[in-house]
Amino acid sequence: MNLSKRPDREPDAMLMQMLDDTMATIRTVARDNRFSLHSQETGTVLQVGGGIARVRGLASVTSEELVQFPDGVLGVAINLEPEEVGIMLLGDSQKLSAGIRVTATGRETDTPVGDGLLGRVIDATGRVLDGGKPLEFHERRPIERPAPEIIERAPVTTPLETGIKSIDALIPIGRGQRELILGDRQTGKTSIAVDTIINQRDKDVVCIYCAVGQRATSVAKVVGTLRQHKAMEHTVVVVASDDDPPGLRYITPYAATTMAEYFMEQGQDALIIYDDLTRHARAYRELSLLLRRPPGREAYPGDIFYIHSRLLERSTHLRSEFGGGSLTALPVIETQAQDISAYIPTNLISITDGQIYLSPTLFQKGLLPAIHVGKSVSRVGGKTQHPSLRSVASDLRLAYSQFEELETFARFSTRLDEDTRATIERGRRVREVLKQHEHQPLRACEQAVILFAVNAGLLDDLPADQVTEAEQKIQQHLLTALPEIAAQMDAGKQLDDEQWQRTTESIREALAEFAPSETDDT
């Protein structure tokens, strides 16, 4: 009897066991996945156009917060008013219209950072522009970050070598400095920036080239030059072209600085080029006028100084306990008709630690790079200059300025004494020495040896048209005959008298094949 009933009870037991297992699984999932309610704020677009949108309904949105439009278009809340919010768009506004819904994300405007950005061409949001594989990064950081505190900063002690003789010798730059590059259009500002990036190939400096409002063809040319000289391996190119909305052009320098700060905080040295802040200021003026902010001097809003100062103040050299890294900024600015006293140039001159001024007059004369020594200054970098360069270039700046004045008087056929004629002749050779071809940066030893030669008068008997050829011979002879002295110059070590004597003999040997100047013989 018991045997006959047992098969009926086995399915009941199996069913109960299945129910117990199911309930246990449900309890585990419920315990491990606790859901919470959250609110999502939405608003309505009242007006859109010109790269901005006016939205009603986002009562809790904060400044610099990202908002989401349909079709994936992003915007940034920039104008917070009682009844509406002004949004600057980061995408194509042609897809948007009045009446559509917009959603607050609760997320501060951010950008990707990390080693995966090296060698890539991207925009401020991390969108890939070089046609390559998707961007690899593990972290995003806000584009607006406070500058390091004064207590976190250390003195600028290491030179940033540009490879350009007239800069490294006369207007030296240190790692952690902010040096403005300014001049009229087509005077070689971008070339100086690109040459500086190329010269960092073997110096363990990460470079960020930030192109704001440039034509796509100009940016493509810069990227091609960097690839040709194998400089893209240590460079990130961040682009907002002139076809992009003004909001994207406005945030791009801040995003690029956040990318550079990542490397600085890892203890590395970084260099950032802003090319150029004139177009950045125009983008901000365009946004401000569209948002009906009151214009001030030259139609720029009153906070234009603040947007640039809070950007450039983020460049510094950190103390060792805060990582010891540095961020050097080379902002580029365009002047109109050589007017460096205009509103934006004077703003930036007062923010930075010096300026490199490029003269269109020198450019037209073929004196390249067209750096005007008298109007250029470095308020920090002189303390970081290599001893070998400092010893040969300490008096060169004053002597060259005096030569330019004397040459002006000599044009009026004034009778000159022998000392004045000798000063002018040497100055002409200094001018030839300071000439340099584009995208051919020089090592510290190559700069020091030729500047020593001209400063010591070893080129005085040489015809001015042979100085360039003689310079190449002198540099090659130094590297071949005295490699240990060349290495010591590159390392930033001071040479003793015996080493300078050997260097002098090497220069004379290199100049032996050149004929003396007939002008000087007469």
C-alpha positions in Angstrom: 0.0 0.0 0.0 2.8 2.4 0.9 4.6 1.5 -2.2 1.6 2.4 -4.4 1.3 5.9 -2.8 5.0 6.9 -3.0 5.2 7.8 -6.7 2.4 10.3 -6.1 4.3 12.2 -3.4 7.6 12.5 -5.3 6.3 15.1 -7.8 5.0 17.2 -5.0 8.4 17.3 -3.3 10.1 18.2 -6.5 7.7 21.1 -7.1 8.2 22.4 -3.6 12.0 22.2 -4.0 11.7 24.2 -7.3 9.6 26.8 -5.6 12.1 27.2 -2.8 15.0 27.6 -5.2 13.1 30.2 -7.3 12.2 32.3 -4.2 15.8 32.1 -3.0 17.0 33.4 -6.4 14.5 36.2 -6.4 15.6 37.2 -2.8 19.3 37.2 -3.9 18.6 39.3 -7.0 16.4 41.8 -5.1 19.1 42.1 -2.4 22.0 42.6 -4.9 20.1 45.0 -7.2 18.4 47.7 -5.2 16.7 50.2 -7.5 16.1 53.8 -6.5 13.9 56.4 -8.1 15.5 59.5 -9.6 14.1 62.5 -11.3 15.0 63.7 -14.8 14.4 67.3 -15.5 13.2 68.3 -19.0 12.6 71.6 -20.7 11.3 73.0 -23.9 13.3 74.9 -26.6 11.9 78.4 -27.1 14.4 79.6 -29.7 17.4 78.1 -31.5 19.9 79.5 -34.0 23.4 80.9 -34.4 24.9 78.1 -32.2 22.7 78.9 -29.1 19.3 77.8 -27.8 17.0 79.3 -25.3 15.2 76.8 -23.1 12.4 77.0 -20.6 11.7 74.5 -17.8 15.2 73.6 -16.6 14.8 75.2 -13.2 17.6 73.2 -11.4 20.2 73.2 -14.1 23.6 74.5 -13.1 26.3 76.5 -14.9 28.5 74.5 -17.3 26.1 71.5 -17.1 25.6 69.3 -20.1 22.1 69.1 -21.6 20.9 66.6 -24.2 18.9 67.4 -27.3 17.3 65.0 -29.7 19.6 63.2 -32.2 22.5 63.2 -29.7 23.2 66.9 -29.9 24.8 68.2 -26.7 24.7 71.7 -25.2 26.2 73.5 -22.3 24.2 75.7 -19.9 26.0 79.1 -19.9 23.3 81.7 -19.2 21.1 81.1 -16.2 18.1 83.5 -16.1 14.9 83.5 -13.9 12.6 82.5 -16.8 14.9 80.7 -19.2 18.4 79.2 -19.7 20.8 80.1 -22.5 22.5 77.0 -24.0 25.6 77.0 -26.2 25.4 74.1 -28.7 28.2 71.7 -29.3 26.7 70.2 -32.5 24.7 71.0 -35.6 21.8 73.3 -34.7 20.0 72.7 -38.1 18.6 69.5 -36.6 16.9 71.4 -33.8 13.7 73.5 -33.8 11.5 75.3 -31.3 9.2 73.1 -29.2 11.4 70.1 -28.9 12.3 68.6 -25.5 15.7 69.0 -23.9 17.0 66.9 -20.9 19.4 67.9 -18.2 22.1 65.3 -17.7 23.3 66.4 -14.2 26.8 66.0 -15.6 29.5 68.7 -15.7 31.0 69.4 -19.1 34.0 67.0 -19.4 36.5 65.6 -21.8 38.5 62.3 -22.1 42.1 62.2 -20.7 44.9 59.6 -20.7 47.8 58.2 -22.7 45.4 56.8 -25.3 45.0 60.3 -26.7 48.6 60.5 -27.9 49.0 60.6 -31.7 45.3 61.3 -32.2 43.3 64.2 -33.7 40.1 64.8 -31.7 37.6 67.5 -30.7 36.8 68.8 -27.2 34.2 66.1 -26.6 36.5 63.2 -27.6 35.1 62.7 -31.0 37.8 61.2 -33.3 38.6 63.3 -36.4 41.5 61.4 -37.9 39.5 58.5 -39.3 41.3 56.0 -37.0 40.1 53.5 -34.5 37.8 54.6 -31.6 39.5 56.6 -28.9 40.9 54.6 -25.9 40.5 56.2 -22.5 39.5 55.2 -19.0 38.7 58.6 -17.5 36.8 61.8 -18.2 37.6 65.0 -16.3 35.7 68.4 -16.2 37.0 70.9 -18.7 36.8 73.7 -16.1 39.1 73.0 -13.2 40.6 75.4 -10.6 44.2 76.5 -11.2 46.8 75.0 -8.7 47.2 76.9 -5.5 50.2 79.1 -4.9 51.5 76.7 -2.2 51.5 73.9 -4.8 53.7 75.7 -7.3 57.5 75.5 -7.6 59.9 77.9 -9.3 60.6 77.4 -13.0 64.0 75.7 -13.1 64.3 73.7 -16.4 64.5 75.2 -19.9 62.0 74.4 -22.6 64.2 74.2 -25.6 62.4 75.3 -28.8 65.4 74.6 -31.1 65.2 78.1 -32.4 68.4 80.1 -31.9 66.8 83.5 -31.5 64.4 82.2 -28.8 66.7 79.9 -26.8 69.5 82.4 -26.8 67.7 85.8 -26.5 64.1 85.0 -25.2 64.5 81.7 -23.4 61.4 79.8 -22.1 61.2 77.6 -19.0 59.0 74.6 -18.3 56.0 75.9 -16.5 56.1 79.4 -18.1 53.4 81.2 -20.2 55.0 82.9 -23.2 52.8 84.7 -25.7 53.5 84.5 -29.4 52.0 87.5 -31.3 52.2 89.2 -34.6 50.2 90.0 -37.7 48.8 87.4 -40.1 51.3 85.2 -42.0 54.3 86.1 -40.0 55.3 82.6 -38.9 53.5 82.3 -35.5 52.3 78.7 -36.1 55.7 77.7 -37.5 57.4 78.6 -34.2 54.8 76.6 -32.3 55.2 73.6 -34.6 59.0 73.8 -34.5 58.8 73.8 -30.7 56.7 70.6 -30.7 59.1 68.9 -33.2 62.0 69.7 -30.9 60.4 67.9 -28.0 60.8 64.5 -29.7 63.5 63.1 -27.4 63.0 65.4 -24.4 60.1 63.5 -22.7 57.7 66.4 -23.1 54.0 65.7 -24.1 52.6 68.3 -26.4 49.0 69.4 -27.0 48.3 71.4 -30.1 44.9 73.2 -29.7 43.6 74.7 -33.0 40.7 77.1 -32.5 38.9 78.5 -35.5 41.5 77.4 -38.0 40.7 76.2 -41.5 40.6 72.4 -41.9 43.3 72.6 -44.5 45.7 74.6 -42.1 45.2 72.0 -39.4 45.8 69.1 -41.9 49.0 70.8 -42.9 50.2 71.0 -39.3 49.3 67.4 -38.6 51.1 66.3 -41.8 54.2 68.2 -40.7 54.2 66.6 -37.3 53.8 63.2 -38.8 56.6 63.8 -41.3 59.0 64.7 -38.4 57.7 61.8 -36.2 56.3 64.2 -33.6 52.7 62.9 -33.5 53.9 60.1 -31.2 54.1 62.6 -28.3 51.4 65.0 -29.4 47.6 65.3 -29.1 45.8 67.6 -31.6 42.6 69.1 -30.4 40.6 70.8 -33.1 37.6 73.2 -33.3 37.5 74.4 -36.9 36.0 77.6 -38.2 33.0 75.6 -39.4 32.2 74.3 -35.9 29.6 76.2 -33.7 31.0 78.9 -31.5 30.2 76.9 -28.3 32.6 74.1 -29.4 35.3 76.7 -30.3 34.8 78.3 -26.9 35.3 75.1 -24.8 38.1 73.6 -26.8 41.0 75.4 -25.1 39.7 74.4 -21.7 39.3 70.8 -22.8 42.8 70.8 -24.2 44.2 72.2 -20.9 42.4 69.4 -19.0 44.1 66.8 -21.2 47.5 68.5 -20.6 46.9 68.7 -16.9 46.5 64.9 -16.7 50.1 64.5 -17.8 51.3 67.2 -15.5 49.7 65.6 -12.5 51.4 62.3 -13.5 54.7 64.0 -12.9 55.4 64.6 -16.6 56.3 67.8 -18.5 53.7 69.0 -20.9 53.5 71.8 -23.5 50.2 73.3 -24.8 49.9 75.5 -27.9 46.7 77.6 -28.2 46.4 78.6 -31.9 44.9 81.0 -31.5 43.2 82.9 -28.7 42.1 85.7 -31.0 39.5 83.4 -32.6 38.7 82.1 -29.1 37.9 85.6 -28.0 35.8 86.2 -31.1 33.8 82.9 -30.4 33.1 84.1 -26.9 32.1 87.6 -28.1 29.7 85.9 -30.6 28.1 83.8 -27.9 27.8 86.7 -25.6 26.1 89.0 -28.1 23.7 86.2 -29.1 22.9 85.7 -25.4 22.3 89.5 -25.2 25.1 90.1 -22.7 26.1 93.8 -22.6 29.2 94.4 -24.8 32.1 96.5 -23.4 35.3 97.7 -25.0 35.6 96.9 -28.7 32.3 94.9 -28.3 33.9 92.3 -26.1 32.1 91.5 -22.9 33.6 92.6 -19.6 34.6 89.1 -18.5 36.8 88.5 -21.5 39.9 89.0 -19.3 38.6 86.4 -16.9 38.1 83.7 -19.5 41.7 83.9 -20.6 43.3 84.4 -17.2 41.6 81.4 -15.7 42.7 79.4 -18.7 46.4 80.4 -18.6 46.7 80.3 -14.8 46.4 76.5 -15.0 49.9 76.4 -16.5 52.6 76.0 -13.9 55.4 73.9 -12.4 54.2 71.8 -9.5 56.2 71.1 -6.4 57.6 67.6 -6.0 55.1 66.6 -3.3 52.3 67.3 -5.8 53.9 65.3 -8.6 56.6 67.7 -9.8 55.2 67.9 -13.3 54.9 71.1 -15.4 52.6 72.6 -18.0 54.1 75.3 -20.3 51.6 77.4 -22.3 52.4 79.1 -25.6 49.2 81.1 -26.5 49.2 82.6 -30.0 47.5 85.9 -30.7 47.0 87.8 -34.0 47.5 91.5 -34.2 46.1 94.0 -36.7 48.6 96.3 -38.5 51.2 95.7 -35.8 49.0 97.1 -33.1 50.1 95.3 -29.9 48.2 97.9 -27.8 44.8 96.6 -28.9 42.4 95.2 -26.3 42.9 91.4 -26.5 46.8 91.6 -27.0 47.2 93.8 -24.0 45.0 91.5 -21.9 47.1 88.5 -22.8 50.4 90.4 -22.4 49.4 91.2 -18.8 48.5 87.6 -18.1 51.6 85.9 -19.5 55.2 85.9 -18.4 56.6 87.4 -21.6 56.0 87.7 -25.3 57.6 86.8 -28.6 56.7 89.4 -31.2 57.0 88.6 -34.9 57.4 91.6 -37.2 55.9 91.7 -40.7 58.6 94.1 -41.7 61.3 91.5 -40.8 59.2 88.8 -42.5 59.1 90.8 -45.8 62.8 91.3 -45.7 63.3 87.5 -45.4 64.8 87.6 -41.9 63.2 84.4 -40.7 62.1 83.7 -38.1 60.8 87.3 -38.0 61.3 87.8 -34.3 61.7 91.4 -33.2 64.2 91.2 -30.4 63.5 94.7 -29.0 59.8 94.0 -28.5 60.2 90.5 -27.2 60.9 89.6 -23.6 61.0 86.6 -21.3 60.4 87.4 -17.6 61.1 83.9 -16.3 63.1 81.7 -18.7 66.4 83.5 -18.4 67.0 81.8 -15.1 66.6 78.4 -16.6 68.9 78.9 -19.6 71.7 76.4 -20.2 75.0 77.8 -18.8 76.7 77.2 -22.2 74.1 79.3 -24.0 73.9 81.9 -21.2 77.6 82.5 -21.3 77.7 83.2 -25.0 74.3 85.0 -25.3 74.3 87.2 -22.2 75.5 90.3 -24.1 74.2 89.4 -27.5 70.7 90.9 -27.0 72.0 94.3 -26.1 74.7 94.3 -28.8 72.2 93.3 -31.4 69.7 96.0 -30.4 72.6 98.6 -30.6 73.5 97.3 -34.1 69.9 97.8 -35.3 70.0 101.4 -34.2 73.5 102.0 -35.7 72.4 100.5 -39.0 69.5 102.9 -39.2 71.9 105.9 -38.9 74.3 104.3 -41.4 71.6 104.4 -44.1 71.9 108.2 -44.2 75.5 107.9 -45.4 76.8 109.3 -42.1 80.6 109.1 -41.7 81.3 106.3 -39.2 84.4 105.7 -37.2 86.2 102.3 -37.2 84.6 101.0 -34.0 81.1 101.8 -35.3 81.8 100.1 -38.6 83.2 97.1 -36.8 80.0 96.9 -34.7 77.8 97.1 -37.7 79.8 94.4 -39.6 79.6 92.1 -36.6 75.9 92.8 -36.2 75.2 91.8 -39.8 76.9 88.5 -39.1 74.8 88.1 -35.9 71.7 88.7 -38.0 72.8 86.0 -40.5 73.5 83.6 -37.7 70.0 84.1 -36.2 68.3 83.2 -39.4 66.9 79.6 -39.4 65.0 77.5 -41.8 61.5 76.3 -41.0 61.1 72.9 -39.2 64.8 72.5 -38.6 65.2 72.9 -34.8 68.8 72.8 -33.5 70.4 71.1 -30.5 71.7 73.2 -27.7 75.3 72.5 -28.6 74.7 73.5 -32.3 73.2 76.8 -31.1 75.9 77.5 -28.5 78.9 76.9 -30.8 77.7 79.2 -33.6 76.7 82.0 -31.2 80.1 81.6 -29.4 81.8 81.9 -32.8 80.0 85.1 -33.8 80.3 86.6 -30.3 84.1 86.0 -30.2 84.6 87.7 -33.5 85.6 84.5 -35.3 83.3 85.2 -38.2 84.3 88.9 -38.6 86.6 88.1 -41.5 84.0 86.0 -43.3 81.8 87.4 -46.0 78.2 87.8 -44.8 76.9 85.6 -47.6 79.0 82.7 -46.5 77.9 82.7 -42.8 75.1 80.2 -43.3 77.4 77.7 -45.0 80.1 78.3 -42.4 77.6 77.7 -39.6 76.8 74.2 -40.9 80.6 73.4 -41.2 81.2 74.6 -37.6 78.3 72.5 -36.2 79.3 69.4 -38.1 83.0 69.8 -37.0 82.0 70.2 -33.4 79.9 67.0 -33.4 82.6 65.0 -35.2 85.7 66.3 -33.4 84.4 67.1 -29.9 81.4 64.9 -29.2 82.1 65.0 -25.5 81.9 68.8 -25.4 78.8 68.7 -27.5 77.1 66.3 -25.1 78.1 68.5 -22.1 76.5 71.5 -23.8 73.3 69.5 -24.5 73.2 68.4 -20.8 73.3 72.0 -19.6 76.7 71.8 -18.0 79.1 74.7 -17.8 82.4 74.5 -19.9 85.7 75.4 -18.4 88.3 77.6 -20.1 90.2 74.7 -21.5 87.1 73.3 -23.2 86.2 76.7 -24.7 89.8 76.9 -26.0 89.3 73.5 -27.7 86.0 74.7 -29.1 87.7 77.8 -30.5 90.3 75.7 -32.3 87.6 73.5 -33.7 85.8 76.5 -35.1 89.0 77.8 -36.7 89.6 74.4 -38.3 86.1 74.5 -39.8 86.6 78.0 -41.1 90.0 77.3 -42.7 88.5 76.6 -46.1 86.6 79.9 -46.3 88.2 83.0 -47.9 88.4 86.2 -45.8 86.1 89.1 -46.5 87.4 91.6 -49.1 85.3 94.3 -47.5 87.1 94.0 -44.2 90.5 93.8 -45.9 90.0 97.2 -47.5 
